[in-house]
C-alpha cells in the first residue's frame, strides 16, 4: 500500500512539474504597435551612432563593399547613418485587420544605372544580413537570384531604391558587373521575422541587409501577359491580392 502511495505522489509531482514548465514556455505575442515603436528606437540609436565607409564610395571602384563602424575616437567626426538614410513608413496589416506603420531606412551608397526593380521582380544580388550588434546571420558573396515575392517584406520594399548596372563577359566567359547599385536596408522586426526566431536571428529582432544589385528581371509569375508588379498588391496592405477569392493570389492565377 505504501509503495503504491509513493508512486501516486511521484506521478503527481512529475505531472505538476511538467505543467509548470509548459506554462512558463508559453509567451503571448508582443503588441505589434508597441514593438514597432521599440524597434524604431533601436534602429535610430544604431543609425545615430554608426557610419559607413562613404569616403570610399567617392570613386567609381565597384569593388568597394559597405562597412559599418561606430562613431567614436578617431571616427568621431564621421557623418552618422541617420543623416544619410532615406526614411519611409510602411503599413502592416495585423491579425485583427488594423494597420500599424513601420519605419524603414534605406542607405543608397551607389544608386546604379538601370531600371529599378518592382517589389515582386527577380533580382540577381549578393548580400549580407546583420543584427544590430553587427553579427552576420546570412550572406552570399556569390550573386544569387531572389524572387522578391519570397523574401521578407522589408527586403522587398527596400530594394527598389537601387538600380542594376552594366553586364559584360570577358574572354574566359566570366561575367563582369559594373556601375551596379549598392545599399543597405534597415528594418524593424515587423518587416522581417517579427516574433519568429529564424536561424541565428532572435525573435523580435530589427535586421539589416547590405545589398549589391547586379541584374533585374521583370516577372510574370503566372504567364498571363500581365507583369506581377501590376497584380501583386494593388491595395498596399503588403499581402498578395486575390480578387476572385479562389485562394490563389492574382499574380499566380492566370484566370485573374
Secondary structure by P-SEA (a helix, b strand, c coil): caaaaaaaaaaaaaaaaaaaaaaaaccccccaaaaaaaaaaaaaaaaacccccccccccccccbbbbbbccccccccccccccccccbbbbbbccccbbbbbbbbbbcccccccccccccbbbbccbbbbccccccccccccbbbbccccccaaaaacccccbbbbbbcccccbbbbcbbbbbbbbbcccccccccccccccccccbbbbbbbccccccccccccccccccccccccccccccccccccccccccc
